Amino acid sequence: MLPFAPTAAVRQLQQSMPGDAGILPFFGRSFDFLYDPIGAMLAMREQYGDVFWTQSLGIHGVFMISPEANQLVLRNEENAFSNHLGWDFFIGKFFKRGIMLLDFEEHRFHRGIMQAAFKKPALVRYLSGMNPAIRQGIARWQPGPDFKVLLHLKKLTLDIATEIFMGEKLGPEADRVTRAFIDCVLAGTALVRYPVPGGRWYRGLKARAVLEEFFRSRVAAKRAHPGDDLFSRLCLAEDENGQKFTDDDVVNHMIFVMMAAHDTSTITLTAMFYYLAKHPEWQEKIRAESLALGKEFIDHEDLPKLNAADMVMKESMRLLAPVHGIPRKTVKEVHFKGFTIPADTYVIISPIVTHHLADWWRDPEKFDPERFSKERNEHKKHMYQYLPFGGGAHMCIGLHFAEMQVKAILHQVVLKYRWSVPKDYVMPVNFTSLPTPADKLPVRLERV
């Protein structure tokens, strides 16, 4: 059989549900989904309905676009959908055995050990250490007409993640580690999925080796002289039977958590910077809210008081969800809306497309933070209508950390700076990995 040729399961679903393979041999609709995933999937949903098959990135699979589909896949009550088999094709080589890539009992075991690192007492400690790091980081920002938001936020969030989760500062290794994380993420959507020198896949494999060496070289010292950081906790953690993580487990989890901790926060903050530049009235609301606290650093109990920041954060993640596609693979036959999805079939759901469905959101393309106000609660029509952090057993383990980090950074930034973009500026989004501004989001940054 030729590589990526349709399996018996794929041929079965092609005969039993609507869809198409696109016009390009092998690549199918790859370019549609890499460059305009929202428009492409909304158009296919309009043509075929909530469930349809297609071909992309060399695989055939089923797209399921609705809150009900999200609920079926993410709650996974029948253990019919495998996280590992779904993600492995895309990022398994680069983030192998991270918490998101584990299934069923093994996932519950690993998540149970890691959970303590993201409970409130730990978050309070993280915030205490994070605040000075934010002050130091943003103090280096230089106001001007061409401040590249993405680059500065990525450096800031990686520095914070390193200090909080590893208990150290990166120093001269920072650029090499940052580049390695970027290359690993980019490799997940490589069209050529072989180690051709110079290609994304090749660079991703080399980057994974860099990250493995970086974390593995520190494990022995962490086990011998632990601190309060996540790295130390993973080295020492054990379950009720005294079972601990192996060195490989620790390295795999640290690579994945460090990627997730800074990449998703960077994307969320970058989107917020864009929308706050386009809607300066909301920037002023957030600034007034932070000024009212009367302090440079927020405490954990201040988080609920930042209501405007919370609504803007949620609306930014609705419009530009950090993880815009969630793959799974069926391990048994699944029935949904009159269709049968065979075992061994890729299934994709999409937070970002669900967030743009006009039948669930009023004027979905409009930036409207008030839709998350207590008076409107537009996101609560269905519990799987809004899912920037996923859902079910695999809901992002660090979601409360991410929300805290975003608010802590934004609080200090609005007290020191304001920023703007030309009225006709529209941020070009690069969807070929995680969604980021193709132009790094240049803004005019000024001191308050």
N, C-alpha and C positions, 0 to 999 in steps of 0.2 A: 504494500500500500504506500502511496506517495505521502510524504510528510504533510500533515494537516488536512489530508483528504477526509471527507465526511465519513464518520463512523456510522454503524447501523443505527445508533440512537439518533444521530443527526438526521439521517435520511428519514427516520420515522417522524421526527418533529416537523421536518420540512413538508411532509405530506399532510400533517394534521393541523397546522396552524399557519396564519398569514405571516408574510415577511419576504425578504429578498436578500441576496448576497451582495448587492451593489454591482457596479459596472466594471470594477477592476479585478482581474484574476488575482487570486491569492490575497491581495490586500483588502478586497471587498470595500467596506465602508470605513476603513482605518482612518483615512484623511478627514472624513466628515467628523468622526468622533474625536480625533486629535485636535482639530482646529475649531470646530463649532459644535461641541457635544450637546449643548442645550438646544440650539436650533435644529440639529439633525434628529435628535431623539423626539423632540416635540413634533416635528414633521412626520416621523414614522408612526408615532402614537396617533396622530390625527388620521393617518392613512389606514393603519392596521388595528388600532385599539390598544388596550393596556398591555397585551401580551403579544410578542412577535419575535421571530427569529431573524438573525442576520449574521454576517461574517465580518470580523474585524481583527486586526493584528494576527492574522493567520489562524484564528479559531472560529468555529461556529458556535453560536450560543443563543440563549433566549433572554431578551430584555423584558423586564416586568416593571411597568411604570404606573404606580398608584400607591396611596397609603396602605391599602389592603394588601398589596403585594409585598410592600416593605414589612408589614407585620408578619405575614406568612414566613418570609425568609429569615428575618432577624429573631423572631421568637423561636422558630425552629423546634416546635413542640414535638415533632416526630423524629427529630435527629436525622432529617433527610438531606440537609445541606451541610457540606463540609467547607469550613473556612480554609483549612490547609490546602485542599485540592483546588479551591478557587483562587487563592492568592499566589500559590506556588508558581504557577505559570508566569505571573507578572513579576513578583519580587522575591520569590523563594531563594534564589541564588544570592541575594544581597542582604536580605533581612531574615535569614533562615531561623526558624524556631523562636521568633519573637512572639510575644503574647498573642498578637493578632493572628498568628499563623498556626495556632494549636487548636485541637478539637476536643469536644466532649469531656471525658473525665480528666484527661491530661491537662486540658485548658483550666478546668476548675481547680485542679491541684496547684498549678503554677500561679493562677490568679489569686488563690487564697493566701499564698505566701507573700505575694507582692502587695496585697490590698492594704496592709498596715502602713505602707509607705505613702499612701494617699488619703489617709483619714485625717480628721480635723487637727489633732495634736501635731502631726507631722506638717500639715499645711501652715499652721501658725509659725512653726520653726522656719519653714522655707521662706515665708514672707518676711520674717525678721532678717534673714540673710540676703534676701533678694533686694530689699529697698536700697541699701547702700550701693549695691552693684548697679542698680538702675541709675542712681544719682551720678556715679562715676562714669557710666557709659554715655549718658546723654550730655554730660558736661563737655564731652569732646566734640559734640556736633558743632559744625560751623555754619551759621546762618548764611543764606545766599539764594540766588535765583534758580539754582540747578541742584538742589539737594536730593540725592537718590534714596528715596525712602526704603526700598527693599534691601539694599546693601547694608544700610545702617541698622535696620531692625534685625536682619539676620545675624549680624555680628553681635548685637546686644543680646538677643535671645539665646544664642549659642554660648556666650560668655556666662549668662545666668544659669543655663542648664548645667554647664560644666562645674560651676562653683557650687550649685545646690545639690546636684545629683552625684558629683564626683568628689566634692570637697577640695577642689584645687582650681587654679587658674591655668589656662592653656599655655600662655606665653608664646614662644616662637613656633610652637606646633600648630597654632590656631588655624593658619591658612591651609595647611596640609589636611587637617581633619575636616575643616569646612568643605573643602573641595571634594574630599572623599564622600561625605554625606550627600552632596549635590549629585555626584556621579552615580551613586547607588540609587537615588530616587529617579534620576533621568533614565537609567537603564531599564526600569520597569516597563516603559512604553517603547522600547526599541523595536523598530520594524525588522531589522536584521538581528535575529536572536542567536548569533554565533559570535565567538571571540575574534572577529575580524579586526586587526590592529587599527586603532583610531576610531573605531565605532563605539556607540553607546554601551553595548553589551560588554565589549572588551574593557572599556574604562570602568564600568561598574564592577567587574570581577577584580580588577586591580585595586579599586577603592575598597572593596570588601576586605581584601587582604591587609590593607593599611589599617582599617578600623579594628580588625581582629588582633593584629600585633599591638596596636595602641592600648586596647583594653586588657589583653591577656598579660602584658608586661606589668600590669599594676595589681593583678588579683592576689598574688602572694602577700604583697605589702598590706593590702586591705584586710586580708584574713588575719594577719599578724597584729596590725595596728588599726583597728576599725575606728571610724568616727560616727557622726550622726547622719551622714549622707546616704543616699539610696544605694550607691555602689557597695558600701560597707554592709548595709542591711541585706542585700542580696547574697553577699559572701557568707553571712552568719545565719540567715533565716533557715528555719526548719519547721516541719509540720509536727502534728501531735505524736507521730511515730518516730521523731528524730531524724527524718529524712531531709537532707540538705540539697541545695543546688550543686551540680558539678561545676567545674571551671568553665566548661563549654556553655552550660546553662546561663551562668553569670554573664559571660561575654555576649551571648546572643541577646539576652534581655537588655543589657546596657546599650548595645548598638541600636536596637529598636526603640527603646524608651528615649534615648538621646535624640534620635531623629524625630520622633513624634513630638517631643517636648518643645523643640525649637521650631520645627518646620510649620506645624499647624498654627502655633501662636504667631509666627511671622506672617503667614498668609492672612490670618484674621486681622491682625493689627494693620497690615498694609491695606487691606480692603477698607478698614475703618478710616485710615488716613485719607484714602481717596474720597470716600463719601463725605467725610467731614470737611475736606477741601472744597468739594462741590456744593456743600450745604453748610455754609459758615454759621448759620443760625444755630445749628445743632452743636457745632464746635463751641459756640459761646455758652450754650446751655450746660455743656459738660464742664467748661471752665468755671462757670459760676457755681456749679455743684461742688467742684473740688475746692474752690476758694472758701466755700461755706464751711468746710471741714476744719479750716484753719491750721493745717499741719502739712509738712513736706512729705511725710511717709504715711500711708494708710495702715491701719491695723485690720486684723481679720474681721472685727465687728463692724468696721466701716463699709464693708462690701455691699450690704443691702441698701445703704444710703446713696449709692451711686446709681440712681435709677435711670437717668438719661444715658449714662455710659452703658448700662446693661441693655437698654432698648437698642441703641446704636450697634452694639456688639452683636446682638441677635439678628438684627436686620442685615448687617453686613455678612454674617455667616449664612443667612438665607439666600442672599443674592450671589454669594461666592463661597459656597461650602468648601472647606479645605480639602476634604476627600470627596471628589465628585462622582466616583463610581465605586460600588462595592461588589466584588465578584464572589460567587460561591460555585460549588459543583455538587450535583445531586448524587447521593449514594444509594438512593432508592427512587422508585417512581413517585412523582408528585402530581396531584390533581388540583387545578386552579381555574376557576371561571369557565368550566367546560372543556379545558384543554388538559391533555396528559403530557407531562414532561418526563421523558425516560430517565432512568439512572444513567450516570456518567455524562451528564449534560452541564455545560457551563450556564450559569444564570447570573445576570447582572441586574442590580437595582441601582438607582441613582438619586442620592439626596438632592443634588443641585437641580435636577430636572423636576423632581417632586416639588421643590421649592418654587418652581416657575409655572405650576399648573393653574391655569385660570379658573378651573372648576373648584379649586380649593383656596385660592388667594385672590383678594380683590386687587385689581390692577397690579399684577405680580411683577412687572418690570419697574415699577416705581419704588424709589427709596422712601420708605414710610415707617420709621421706627415706632410710631404710635400704634401700629398693628399689634405690637407686643405689650401694650399697656393693659392694666387690669380691667379697664373699661371695655376694651375690644377683645383681647385674648384670641385674636384671629388664628393663632397657631394651635389652638386646642380643639378644633373641630374633630380631629382624629389624632390618636396618640402617636401615630407613625407618619404624620403629615410633615413634621419638622424634626429633622434628624441630623444635625451637623456633627454629632458625636456618635452616630450609629444608634444601635439599640439592642435590646435583648441581652443575652449572656455576654456578648462581646462589645457592649457599649464601652466607649473609651474609658480606660481605667483612670486616666489623668484629667478628666473633664473639669473637675473642680480646681485642680492646679492650673489648668489653662485659663479658665475664667478669671481666677485670682491674679495670675501673671499679667494678663491683658489689662485688667483694671489698674493694677499697681503701676504698670508702665505708662498707661494713658494719663493717670492722675499726675505723675511727675512731669510728663511732657507738656500738658496744657498749662501748668503753672509757670513754665519757662518759655514756651514757644507758641506761636500760631503759624499756620501754613495755608497756602492757597495755590490754585491752579487757574489757568485761563478759562474763561466761561465756556469756550467751545471745546475744551480738552475732554477726550474720552479715553479712559485707560485701556490700552490694548492688552488682552489677557492671553497668556501662553498656556494652553491646556495640554501640552505634550508631556507633562509630568503632573505634579500638583499645580493648581492654578496660580500663576504669579504674573505680575505686570511685565510684558515683554520689554518695556523701556525702563524698567526699574522704578517707575513712578517718580518723575522729577517734579518737585514742588518748590515754591518760593518759601523758604523758612526764615522767620523773623523772631526776634526775642520779644516777649510780652512786655 
